[in-house]
Amino acid sequence: MDDRTLRLRQKYRQFRVLVMGRANAGKTTVLQKVCNTTDQPKIYNSKREEIDLSALAPSRERGEHNIENEMIFEANPGYIFHDSRGFECGSTSEFKIVQDFIEQRGMRRSSSEQLHAIWYCLPTDNASRLLTGAEARFFQECDPGAVPVIAIYTKFDDFVLQT
């Protein structure tokens, strides 16, 4: 490892990623593969308190995520993931939450609080609908500033079978 790589690793002990994509886009599978685990992540609120998901009663809110919550896999604590709730229904309030999060986290001075990348999971299992209107809107209207957006195509095996 060269000196530059060592300096970067010392400065950036954790890599903060916003994970986006519609429901069942394969987001969790991608994160598990990156972190080399099959376990579920631990979820922490903004006060760094662990959220016990098993204690939640089934409700409408159970499937919703607070974008500020941090997901960390014990197998690879070098990543901090944030899960956007998505905006499949075209909700302007959800779009605004994501825009504000990207803007605020992208401008943080502390490297430990900065957003370093956006991973947008795009499932290819529906060949007739690769991009939803909400996804197209994100790529057309959202300005991530200095935060790189990486498109990750998932469910490619299903796409190959269909075509």
Backbone hydrogen bonds in HBPLUS format (Angstrom, degrees):
<---DONOR---> <-ACCEPTOR-->    atom                        ^
c    i                          cat <-CA-CA->   ^        H-A-AA   ^      H-
h    n   atom  resd res      DA  || num        DHA   H-A  angle D-A-AA Bond
n    s   type  num  typ     dist DA aas  dist angle  dist       angle   num
A0006-LEU N   A0002-ASP O   3.12 MM   4  6.45 161.0  2.16 152.4 157.9     1
A0007-ARG N   A0003-ASP O   2.93 MM   4  6.17 158.6  1.97 151.4 156.9     2
A0008-LEU N   A0004-ARG O   3.00 MM   4  6.24 160.2  2.03 150.2 155.3     3
A0009-ARG N   A0005-THR O   2.95 MM   4  6.19 160.7  1.99 152.2 157.5     4
A0010-GLN N   A0006-LEU O   2.99 MM   4  6.20 146.0  2.11 144.6 153.7     5
A0011-LYS N   A0007-ARG O   2.97 MM   4  6.17 153.1  2.04 147.2 154.6     6
A0012-TYR N   A0008-LEU O   2.84 MM   4  5.92 165.7  1.86 156.1 159.8     7
A0015-PHE N   A0078-GLY O   2.68 MM  63  6.09 155.0  1.74 153.5 159.1     8
A0080-ILE N   A0015-PHE O   2.95 MM  65  6.07 161.6  1.98 141.0 142.0     9
A0116-HIS N   A0016-ARG O   2.85 MM 100  5.32 153.7  1.92 139.8 148.8    10
A0017-VAL N   A0080-ILE O   2.82 MM  63  6.23 161.7  1.86 164.5 170.6    11
A0082-HIS N   A0017-VAL O   2.79 MM  65  6.16 146.8  1.90 158.2 163.2    12
A0018-LEU N   A0117-ALA O   3.01 MM  99  6.47 160.3  2.05 154.5 157.8    13
A0119-TRP N   A0018-LEU O   2.86 MM 101  6.22 158.0  1.91 156.7 164.2    14
A0019-VAL N   A0082-HIS O   2.70 MM  63  5.93 173.1  1.70 179.2 176.8    15
A0084-SER N   A0019-VAL O   3.18 MM  65  6.39 170.4  2.19 161.8 163.8    16
A0020-MET N   A0119-TRP O   2.85 MM  99  6.14 167.4  1.86 161.8 162.4    17
A0121-CYS N   A0020-MET O   2.85 MM 101  6.01 169.8  1.86 147.9 144.9    18
A0025-ALA N   A0022-ARG O   3.20 MM   3  5.51 126.9  2.49 142.6 134.5    19
A0030-VAL N   A0026-GLY O   3.03 MM   4  6.26 159.3  2.07 153.5 158.7    20
A0031-LEU N   A0027-LYS O   3.02 MM   4  6.34 164.8  2.04 155.4 159.3    21
A0032-GLN N   A0028-THR O   2.87 MM   4  6.07 160.2  1.91 153.4 158.9    22
A0033-LYS N   A0029-THR O   2.97 MM   4  6.18 156.1  2.03 147.9 154.1    23
A0034-VAL N   A0030-VAL O   2.94 MM   4  6.20 163.7  1.97 155.0 159.2    24
A0035-CYS N   A0031-LEU O   2.95 MM   4  6.11 152.6  2.02 146.6 154.2    25
A0036-ASN N   A0032-GLN O   2.83 MM   4  5.76 102.0  2.45 134.3 151.7    26
A0037-THR N   A0032-GLN O   2.97 MM   5  5.12 162.2  2.01 142.0 147.6    27
A0036-ASN N   A0033-LYS O   3.15 MM   3  4.88 156.7  2.21  97.1 104.1    28
A0042-LYS N   A0072-ILE O   2.85 MM  30  5.33 170.6  1.86 148.6 145.3    29
A0072-ILE N   A0042-LYS O   2.89 MM  30  5.33 161.2  1.92 152.7 159.1    30
A0051-ILE N   A0043-ILE O   2.73 MM   8  5.48 165.5  1.75 151.5 153.6    31
A0044-TYR N   A0070-GLU O   2.80 MM  26  5.07 154.2  1.87 146.5 155.2    32
A0070-GLU N   A0044-TYR O   2.82 MM  26  5.07 158.0  1.87 147.4 153.6    33
A0045-ASN N   A0049-GLU O   2.91 MM   4  5.50 158.7  1.96 149.0 151.3    34
A0048-ARG N   A0045-ASN O   2.89 MM   3  5.27 154.7  1.96 121.4 123.5    35
A0055-ALA N   A0052-ASP O   3.21 MM   3  5.66 150.6  2.30 108.3 116.3    36
A0056-LEU N   A0053-LEU O   3.23 MM   3  5.48 158.4  2.28 105.5 112.0    37
A0062-ARG N   A0059-SER O   3.30 MM   3  5.37 147.2  2.42  98.8 107.5    38
A0064-GLU N   A0061-GLU O   2.91 MM   3  5.18 154.6  1.97 113.2 121.6    39
A0069-ASN N   A0066-ASN O   2.90 MM   3  5.52 151.7  1.98 119.2 127.4    40
A0071-MET N   A0081-PHE O   2.77 MM  10  4.93 161.3  1.80 149.4 154.1    41
A0081-PHE N   A0071-MET O   2.92 MM  10  4.93 175.1  1.92 148.7 149.9    42
A0076-ASN N   A0073-PHE O   3.04 MM   3  5.50 149.5  2.13 112.1 120.7    43
A0079-TYR N   A0076-ASN O   3.45 MM   3  6.50 163.4  2.48 127.4 127.4    44
A0090-GLY N   A0087-PHE O   3.05 MM   3  5.40 160.5  2.08 111.2 116.8    45
A0095-PHE N   A0091-SER O   3.19 MM   4  6.41 157.8  2.24 143.5 149.7    46
A0096-LYS N   A0092-THR O   2.95 MM   4  6.09 154.7  2.01 144.0 150.6    47
A0097-ILE N   A0093-SER O   3.03 MM   4  6.28 152.4  2.11 144.2 151.1    48
A0098-VAL N   A0094-GLU O   3.15 MM   4  6.43 161.2  2.18 150.1 153.6    49
A0099-GLN N   A0095-PHE O   2.93 MM   4  6.19 164.8  1.95 151.5 156.2    50
A0100-ASP N   A0096-LYS O   2.83 MM   4  5.96 169.5  1.84 155.4 158.0    51
A0101-PHE N   A0097-ILE O   2.98 MM   4  6.11 159.1  2.02 145.1 151.3    52
A0102-ILE N   A0098-VAL O   2.98 MM   4  6.19 168.5  2.00 156.8 159.1    53
A0103-GLU N   A0099-GLN O   2.94 MM   4  6.15 164.0  1.96 152.3 157.2    54
A0104-GLN N   A0100-ASP O   2.82 MM   4  5.93 173.0  1.82 156.8 159.0    55
A0105-ARG N   A0101-PHE O   2.86 MM   4  5.85 168.5  1.88 153.5 157.3    56
A0106-GLY N   A0102-ILE O   2.87 MM   4  5.62 143.1  2.01 136.3 146.6    57
A0107-MET N   A0104-GLN O   3.33 MM   3  5.48 140.9  2.49  97.9 107.9    58
A0115-LEU N   A0105-ARG O   3.03 MM  10  5.06 147.4  2.14 112.1 114.9    59
A0113-GLU N   A0110-SER O   2.98 MM   3  5.41 150.5  2.07 112.0 120.8    60
A0114-GLN N   A0110-SER O   3.07 MM   4  6.24 129.7  2.33 148.5 163.0    61
A0118-ILE N   A0148-PRO O   2.87 MM  30  6.17 150.6  1.95 163.4 167.3    62
A0150-ILE N   A0118-ILE O   2.72 MM  32  6.03 167.9  1.73 169.9 173.7    63
A0120-TYR N   A0150-ILE O   2.83 MM  30  6.05 163.4  1.86 152.2 158.0    64
A0152-ILE N   A0120-TYR O   2.82 MM  32  5.86 170.5  1.83 145.4 146.2    65
A0122-LEU N   A0152-ILE O   2.78 MM  30  5.98 164.1  1.81 152.0 156.2    66
A0154-THR N   A0122-LEU O   3.05 MM  32  5.92 154.8  2.11 119.9 127.4    67
A0124-THR N   A0154-THR O   2.82 MM  30  6.01 156.0  1.88 155.5 157.2    68
A0129-ARG N   A0126-ASN O   2.87 MM   3  5.51 160.2  1.91 121.9 128.6    69
A0136-ALA N   A0132-THR O   2.99 MM   4  6.23 164.7  2.01 153.7 157.8    70
A0137-ARG N   A0133-GLY O   2.92 MM   4  6.07 152.0  1.99 142.0 150.3    71
A0138-PHE N   A0134-ALA O   3.01 MM   4  6.30 152.4  2.09 143.4 150.0    72
A0139-PHE N   A0135-GLU O   3.14 MM   4  6.49 165.3  2.16 154.9 156.8    73
A0140-GLN N   A0136-ALA O   2.92 MM   4  6.10 138.4  2.10 144.9 157.1    74
A0141-GLU N   A0137-ARG O   2.74 MM   4  5.67 165.3  1.76 158.3 161.3    75
A0142-CYS N   A0138-PHE O   3.00 MM   4  5.08 151.3  2.08 129.6 138.4    76
A0147-VAL N   A0144-PRO O   3.07 MM   3  5.34 165.6  2.09 128.9 130.0    77
A0159-PHE N   A0155-LYS O   3.39 MM   4  6.78 151.7  2.48 141.5 149.2    78
A0160-VAL N   A0156-PHE O   2.96 MM   4  6.29 157.4  2.02 155.0 160.1    79
A0161-LEU N   A0157-ASP O   3.06 MM   4  6.34 158.4  2.11 147.4 153.1    80
A0162-GLN N   A0158-ASP O   3.00 MM   4  6.24 152.6  2.08 145.9 153.1    81
A0163-THR N   A0159-PHE O   3.00 MM   4  6.23 152.0  2.08 149.7 157.1    82
